[in-house]
Amino acid sequence: MSRQVTVGQGNIRTEDKNVFVIGKLGVEDFHRLLAAIHDRVQERGYRDVVLDFSDCTATFAGPMLAVCAQIINLRQKGIDVSLVLPKKANMERLFVNTNWAHMIDPARREPSRFKGFSQVPVTQFVSASDQHKAVNAIMDAMLKSLTDLSRGDLAAIEWSVNEITDNVINHSNSQTGGLVQLTTFKKEQHRVEYAVCDAGIGIPSSLRQTHPEITSDSDALDKAIREGVTRDRTIGMGNGLFGSFEICRVSEGYFEVHSGYARLSQNKQKGLHIRLERVPYSGTLIVACVDYSKRGVLQEALRFGNKNHVPVRDYIEAAHESDDGARIVFVMNKEAGSFGTRVAGRPVKIKLQNLAGLCPTQKVFIDFSDIPVISSSFADEVLGKLFLELGPLAFMQRFEVVNTTDAVRGLIDRAIGQRAAKGRS
């Protein structure tokens, strides 16, 4: 095959089977990147493509999820895509930690081993069971990394993530399921961003099946965020995108939808804007950012038929409440990856603080079953610091440690004793 070089296309360049990303890849650029990949495969007939990010200096969850979803779809059709990682060390780590590298090139790149809780790496879900696990992982990460949450607002975010990912299962007709990723911003910003993507039929094609009055892709996206609009009312009431849009709008975050030849965006600065795209996106990408700094705002956003909607059962109830609802159960063996360092204890402490604050009428039982030993630093980071911050009376009212070995009990008592002594000195 003859050498084909394309120049003068900004940060997206091609040469033979190679597609290069140079500089920043943002929401304005990923359509052209996917068009370049499509050209290599469909127009020029390459069965293997090299996606070269070596000179990429910045990118974001939304554009990368769109790229990952389309490449997974190509791989199912027998197209091999190999990845060249960015040369910048921080960008290389980003690609590996977020799981973008593995999603693009699973044969050559290992799955993410990211152990932090500032994000949930890209997760693919195909079944309802996959979706449920992915949403639970997102809620768990939020509880282990963020503070100043209200239970109602947390439930509203959970509802939104559930609805958007559920739409992929029920409406997208995607043969490869969907992708979801969570990014929590710096704590002082009080923001979370979650992105959901698929390579299915897209919102315009889905809605046209039962809404023949839709005349354009931009019209389809406009209708998709209106209350009660859905492809099939036997599956849902059509409030998932509407409610998610409202949560982002009311909280003064941002909301974006890319599907077909259209893009919808909502933000505080410009309000609602819908425009046509020259290059279509074959599927649906949704990026939602929520500001949870004002308590109760998100709950107010969930209003359907002029009535506030209250999610029936949230993650905390499902994962941590006892059957009688009288107490919160925190099984330490399921919550920490290890019990030997302060680093391992920090997210555990944050989650315990959140559970105590979000469930003020229920005592938190910290269950150390099947844990033979913990380090002094772990005990101090979790229990010692909680005792110091709450004080003896509040700590005993809010927490109870159960099912410990003598060794673990001794280490916990010692950590609390040392913190109590320091507090008196």
C-alpha positions as CSV (number, residue, x, y, z in Angstrom):
1,M,0.0,0.0,0.0
2,S,1.4,3.4,-0.9
3,R,2.6,5.9,1.7
4,Q,-0.2,8.3,2.7
5,V,0.7,11.4,4.7
6,T,-1.8,14.0,5.8
7,V,-0.6,17.3,7.2
8,G,-2.2,20.6,8.1
9,Q,-4.9,19.1,10.3
10,G,-3.9,20.7,13.6
11,N,-3.2,18.3,16.4
12,I,-4.4,15.2,14.5
13,R,-2.0,13.8,11.8
14,T,-1.8,10.6,9.8
15,E,0.9,8.7,8.1
16,D,0.2,5.3,6.5
17,K,-1.4,3.2,9.3
18,N,-0.4,5.7,12.0
19,V,-2.6,8.3,13.6
20,F,-0.8,10.9,15.7
21,V,-2.2,13.1,18.5
22,I,0.0,16.2,19.0
23,G,-0.6,18.6,21.9
24,K,-3.9,18.7,23.7
25,L,-6.8,16.4,22.9
26,G,-10.1,18.0,24.1
27,V,-13.8,17.8,23.4
28,E,-13.2,19.9,20.3
29,D,-10.7,17.4,18.8
30,F,-11.8,13.8,19.4
31,H,-14.3,13.8,16.6
32,R,-11.5,14.5,14.1
33,L,-9.3,11.8,15.8
34,L,-12.1,9.2,15.3
35,A,-12.6,10.4,11.7
36,A,-8.8,9.8,11.1
37,I,-9.0,6.3,12.5
38,H,-12.1,5.6,10.4
39,D,-10.3,6.8,7.3
40,R,-7.3,4.5,8.0
41,V,-9.7,1.5,8.4
42,Q,-12.6,2.0,6.1
43,E,-11.2,4.1,3.3
44,R,-7.6,2.9,3.2
45,G,-8.2,-0.7,4.3
46,Y,-5.7,-1.0,7.1
47,R,-6.5,-4.0,9.4
48,D,-4.0,-2.7,12.0
49,V,-3.7,0.9,13.2
50,V,-1.1,2.5,15.4
51,L,-2.5,5.2,17.7
52,D,0.4,7.4,18.6
53,F,0.0,9.7,21.7
54,S,3.8,10.2,22.2
55,D,3.5,14.0,21.7
56,C,0.1,14.4,23.5
57,T,0.5,16.9,26.3
58,A,-3.1,16.9,27.8
59,T,-6.4,15.1,27.5
60,F,-9.5,14.4,29.5
61,A,-11.9,11.6,30.5
62,G,-14.7,12.5,28.0
63,P,-12.7,12.5,24.8
64,M,-10.7,9.4,25.9
65,L,-13.8,7.4,26.8
66,A,-15.1,8.1,23.3
67,V,-11.8,6.9,21.7
68,C,-11.8,3.8,23.9
69,A,-15.4,2.9,23.1
70,Q,-14.8,3.1,19.4
71,I,-11.6,1.1,19.5
72,I,-13.2,-1.6,21.5
73,N,-15.8,-1.8,18.8
74,L,-13.2,-1.9,16.1
75,R,-11.4,-4.7,17.9
76,Q,-14.6,-6.8,17.9
77,K,-14.6,-6.4,14.1
78,G,-11.1,-7.8,13.8
79,I,-9.1,-4.5,13.6
80,D,-6.0,-4.4,15.7
81,V,-5.1,-1.1,17.3
82,S,-1.8,-0.6,19.1
83,L,-1.0,2.3,21.4
84,V,2.1,4.4,21.7
85,L,2.0,6.1,25.1
86,P,2.8,9.8,25.7
87,K,6.5,10.6,26.2
88,K,5.7,12.9,29.2
89,A,6.0,10.9,32.4
90,N,2.9,12.3,34.0
91,M,0.8,11.7,30.9
92,E,2.1,8.1,30.6
93,R,1.0,7.6,34.2
94,L,-2.4,9.1,33.4
95,F,-3.0,6.7,30.5
96,V,-2.0,3.7,32.7
97,N,-3.8,4.7,35.9
98,T,-7.1,5.6,34.2
99,N,-7.1,2.3,32.3
100,W,-7.2,4.1,28.9
101,A,-4.0,2.3,27.9
102,H,-5.5,-1.2,28.6
103,M,-8.9,-0.4,27.0
104,I,-7.1,0.8,23.8
105,D,-4.5,-1.9,23.6
106,P,-5.3,-4.8,26.0
107,A,-2.9,-7.3,24.3
108,R,0.1,-5.1,25.1
109,R,-1.0,-3.0,28.1
110,E,-1.9,-4.3,31.6
111,P,-5.1,-3.3,33.4
112,S,-4.8,-0.3,35.7
113,R,-3.4,-1.1,39.2
114,F,-4.4,2.3,40.5
115,K,-5.0,2.0,44.3
116,G,-6.1,5.6,45.1
117,F,-9.6,6.8,45.5
118,S,-9.5,10.1,43.6
119,Q,-10.9,8.4,40.6
120,V,-12.4,5.1,39.4
121,P,-10.5,3.9,36.3
122,V,-12.5,3.2,33.1
123,T,-14.7,0.2,33.6
124,Q,-16.5,-1.7,30.9
125,F,-20.0,-3.0,31.6
126,V,-22.0,-5.3,29.4
127,S,-24.6,-6.8,31.7
128,A,-26.8,-5.4,34.4
129,S,-24.6,-7.1,36.9
130,D,-21.5,-5.4,35.5
131,Q,-23.3,-2.0,35.7
132,H,-24.3,-2.6,39.3
133,K,-20.7,-3.3,40.3
134,A,-19.4,-0.3,38.4
135,V,-21.9,2.1,40.1
136,N,-21.1,0.6,43.5
137,A,-17.4,1.1,42.9
138,I,-18.1,4.8,42.1
139,M,-20.1,5.4,45.2
140,D,-17.5,3.7,47.4
141,A,-14.7,5.8,45.9
142,M,-16.7,9.0,46.6
143,L,-17.3,8.0,50.2
144,K,-13.6,7.2,50.6
145,S,-12.2,10.4,49.1
146,L,-14.7,13.3,49.6
147,T,-16.0,15.1,52.6
148,D,-18.9,17.5,53.3
149,L,-21.4,15.2,51.5
150,S,-25.1,15.1,52.4
151,R,-26.8,11.7,52.1
152,G,-29.5,13.1,49.9
153,D,-27.1,14.7,47.5
154,L,-25.0,11.6,47.4
155,A,-28.1,9.6,46.5
156,A,-28.9,12.1,43.7
157,I,-25.5,11.5,42.2
158,E,-25.9,7.7,42.5
159,W,-29.3,8.0,40.9
160,S,-27.8,9.9,37.9
161,V,-24.9,7.5,37.4
162,N,-27.4,4.6,37.6
163,E,-29.8,6.1,35.1
164,I,-27.1,7.0,32.5
165,T,-25.4,3.6,32.6
166,D,-28.8,1.9,32.6
167,N,-29.6,3.7,29.3
168,V,-26.6,2.1,27.7
169,I,-27.9,-1.4,28.7
170,N,-31.5,-0.7,27.6
171,H,-31.3,1.7,24.7
172,S,-27.9,1.8,23.0
173,N,-27.9,-1.6,21.2
174,S,-24.1,-1.5,21.8
175,Q,-22.6,-4.9,21.2
176,T,-19.7,-4.0,23.5
177,G,-21.7,-2.5,26.3
178,G,-20.5,0.8,27.8
179,L,-17.7,2.5,29.6
180,V,-17.8,4.6,32.8
181,Q,-15.2,6.6,34.6
182,L,-15.3,8.8,37.8
183,T,-13.0,11.7,38.5
184,T,-13.2,13.5,41.9
185,F,-11.6,16.9,41.8
186,K,-9.7,18.5,44.7
187,K,-11.7,18.5,47.9
188,E,-11.9,22.3,48.0
189,Q,-13.6,22.4,44.7
190,H,-16.4,20.1,45.9
191,R,-16.9,18.7,42.4
192,V,-17.2,15.2,40.9
193,E,-17.2,14.3,37.2
194,Y,-18.5,11.1,35.7
195,A,-18.4,10.1,32.1
196,V,-20.4,7.4,30.4
197,C,-19.9,6.3,26.8
198,D,-20.9,3.6,24.3
199,A,-20.5,2.8,20.6
200,G,-24.1,1.9,20.0
201,I,-26.8,3.4,17.7
202,G,-26.8,6.8,19.4
203,I,-29.6,8.9,20.9
204,P,-31.0,10.3,17.6
205,S,-31.4,6.8,16.1
206,S,-32.8,5.5,19.3
207,L,-35.4,8.2,19.7
208,R,-36.5,8.3,16.1
209,Q,-37.8,4.7,16.5
210,T,-40.8,6.1,18.4
211,H,-40.6,9.8,17.8
212,P,-40.9,10.4,14.0
213,E,-41.3,14.1,14.5
214,I,-37.6,14.5,15.3
215,T,-36.1,16.2,12.3
216,S,-32.4,16.5,13.2
217,D,-29.8,15.1,15.5
218,S,-29.7,18.4,17.4
219,D,-33.5,18.2,17.8
220,A,-33.1,14.7,19.2
221,L,-30.6,15.8,21.9
222,D,-32.8,18.7,22.8
223,K,-35.7,16.3,23.3
224,A,-33.6,13.8,25.2
225,I,-33.0,16.1,28.1
226,R,-36.8,17.0,28.4
227,E,-38.9,15.4,31.1
228,G,-40.7,12.1,30.1
229,V,-39.0,11.6,26.7
230,T,-37.9,8.0,26.0
231,R,-37.7,5.5,23.3
232,D,-39.8,2.9,25.1
233,R,-42.0,3.7,28.1
234,T,-42.2,0.0,29.0
235,I,-38.5,0.2,30.0
236,G,-38.4,3.6,31.7
237,M,-40.2,7.0,32.2
238,G,-37.7,9.0,30.2
239,N,-36.3,11.0,33.2
240,G,-32.8,9.7,33.4
241,L,-31.1,12.3,31.1
242,F,-33.5,15.0,32.2
243,G,-32.8,14.4,35.9
244,S,-29.1,14.2,35.3
245,F,-29.1,17.4,33.3
246,E,-31.0,19.2,36.0
247,I,-28.6,17.9,38.8
248,C,-25.7,19.4,36.9
249,R,-27.5,22.6,35.9
250,V,-28.9,23.4,39.4
251,S,-25.6,22.6,41.1
252,E,-23.8,24.9,38.6
253,G,-21.7,22.1,37.3
254,Y,-21.7,21.2,33.6
255,F,-23.3,18.6,31.3
256,E,-22.4,17.4,27.8
257,V,-23.9,15.0,25.4
258,H,-22.2,13.9,22.1
259,S,-24.3,11.7,19.8
260,G,-24.7,11.5,16.0
261,Y,-24.1,14.8,14.3
262,A,-24.9,16.9,17.4
263,R,-23.4,18.1,20.7
264,L,-25.3,19.5,23.7
265,S,-23.6,21.4,26.4
266,Q,-24.8,23.1,29.6
267,N,-22.6,25.2,31.9
268,K,-23.0,28.2,34.2
269,Q,-21.2,30.6,31.9
270,K,-23.0,29.9,28.6
271,G,-26.2,28.1,29.7
272,L,-27.7,25.5,27.3
273,H,-26.2,25.3,23.8
274,I,-26.8,22.7,21.1
275,R,-24.9,22.6,17.8
276,L,-24.4,20.4,14.8
277,E,-21.0,18.6,14.4
278,R,-19.4,18.1,11.0
279,V,-18.1,14.7,12.1
280,P,-20.6,12.4,13.8
281,Y,-20.0,10.4,16.9
282,S,-21.3,6.8,16.4
283,G,-22.7,6.2,19.8
284,T,-23.2,8.4,22.8
285,L,-20.8,10.2,25.2
286,I,-22.2,11.9,28.3
287,V,-20.0,13.9,30.6
288,A,-21.6,15.2,33.9
289,C,-20.0,17.4,36.5
290,V,-21.8,18.0,39.8
291,D,-21.0,20.7,42.4
292,Y,-22.1,19.3,45.8
293,S,-21.0,22.3,47.8
294,K,-24.6,23.6,48.5
295,R,-26.4,20.9,50.5
296,G,-29.9,20.0,49.4
297,V,-29.6,21.5,46.0
298,L,-29.2,18.2,44.2
299,Q,-32.3,16.8,45.9
300,E,-34.3,19.8,44.7
301,A,-33.1,19.1,41.1
302,L,-34.9,15.7,41.0
303,R,-38.4,17.0,40.4
304,F,-40.7,15.0,38.1
305,G,-44.2,16.1,37.5
306,N,-43.7,19.0,40.0
307,K,-42.9,16.5,42.7
308,N,-39.6,15.8,44.4
309,H,-38.2,12.4,43.6
310,V,-36.6,10.5,46.4
311,P,-34.5,7.5,45.4
312,V,-36.0,4.4,47.1
313,R,-32.7,2.7,48.2
314,D,-29.3,4.2,48.1
315,Y,-25.8,2.6,48.2
316,I,-25.3,3.1,51.9
317,E,-28.6,1.3,52.7
318,A,-27.8,-1.5,50.3
319,A,-24.2,-2.0,51.3
320,H,-24.0,-1.1,54.9
321,E,-27.3,-1.0,56.8
322,S,-28.2,-4.0,58.9
323,D,-31.3,-5.9,57.9
324,D,-33.4,-4.2,60.6
325,G,-31.9,-0.8,59.7
326,A,-30.8,-0.2,63.2
327,R,-27.0,0.0,62.6
328,I,-24.3,0.5,60.0
329,V,-22.0,-2.4,59.4
330,F,-18.5,-1.7,58.2
331,V,-16.6,-4.9,57.4
332,M,-13.0,-3.9,57.5
333,N,-11.8,-6.9,55.5
334,K,-13.8,-5.6,52.5
335,E,-12.9,-2.0,52.9
336,A,-9.1,-1.9,52.9
337,G,-6.6,-3.3,50.5
338,S,-4.0,-3.8,53.3
339,F,-3.7,-3.1,57.0
340,G,0.0,-2.2,57.2
341,T,0.3,1.5,56.4
342,R,-1.2,5.0,57.1
343,V,-1.8,5.4,53.3
344,A,-4.1,2.3,53.4
345,G,-5.9,3.7,56.4
346,R,-6.7,7.2,55.1
347,P,-9.6,6.3,52.7
348,V,-11.0,4.0,55.4
349,K,-11.0,6.8,58.0
350,I,-12.7,9.2,55.5
351,K,-15.4,6.6,54.7
352,L,-16.1,6.0,58.4
353,Q,-16.4,9.7,59.0
354,N,-18.8,10.0,56.1
355,L,-20.9,7.0,57.3
356,A,-21.1,8.4,60.8
357,G,-22.1,11.9,59.5
358,L,-24.6,10.6,56.9
359,C,-26.3,8.2,59.3
360,P,-26.6,10.2,62.5
361,T,-29.2,8.0,64.1
362,Q,-27.3,4.7,63.6
363,K,-24.2,3.4,65.3
364,V,-21.4,2.3,63.1
365,F,-20.1,-1.2,63.9
366,I,-16.5,-1.7,62.7
367,D,-16.1,-5.4,62.1
368,F,-12.5,-6.8,62.2
369,S,-13.5,-10.4,61.4
370,D,-10.8,-12.5,59.6
371,I,-8.1,-9.9,60.2
372,P,-5.4,-11.4,62.4
373,V,-3.2,-8.4,62.7
374,I,-2.9,-4.7,61.7
375,S,0.0,-2.2,62.0
376,S,0.2,0.4,64.7
377,S,0.2,3.1,62.0
378,F,-3.0,1.8,60.4
379,A,-4.7,1.6,63.8
380,D,-3.7,5.1,64.6
381,E,-4.7,6.6,61.2
382,V,-8.2,5.1,61.4
383,L,-9.2,4.7,65.0
384,G,-6.7,6.9,66.8
385,K,-7.4,10.0,64.7
386,L,-11.2,9.4,64.7
387,F,-11.0,9.3,68.6
388,L,-9.0,12.5,68.7
389,E,-11.2,14.4,66.3
390,L,-14.5,13.3,67.9
391,G,-13.6,13.1,71.5
392,P,-14.2,10.1,73.8
393,L,-17.9,10.5,74.3
394,A,-18.8,11.1,70.7
395,F,-16.5,8.3,69.5
396,M,-18.1,5.8,71.8
397,Q,-21.6,7.0,70.8
398,R,-20.9,6.7,67.0
399,F,-18.6,3.7,66.8
400,E,-18.2,0.2,68.2
401,V,-15.3,-2.1,67.3
402,V,-16.3,-5.8,67.1
403,N,-14.9,-9.2,66.3
404,T,-11.2,-8.4,66.9
405,T,-8.4,-10.8,67.8
406,D,-6.5,-10.0,71.0
407,A,-3.6,-8.6,69.0
408,V,-5.8,-6.3,66.9
409,R,-7.7,-5.1,70.0
410,G,-4.4,-4.4,71.8
411,L,-3.1,-2.3,68.9
412,I,-6.4,-0.3,68.6
413,D,-6.5,0.3,72.4
414,R,-2.9,1.4,72.3
415,A,-3.5,3.8,69.4
416,I,-6.5,5.4,71.1
417,G,-4.7,5.5,74.4
418,Q,-1.8,7.4,72.9
419,R,-4.1,9.9,71.2
420,A,-6.0,10.4,74.4
421,A,-2.8,11.0,76.3
422,K,-1.6,13.6,73.7
423,G,-5.0,15.3,74.0
424,R,-4.6,15.7,77.7
425,S,-1.0,17.0,77.5
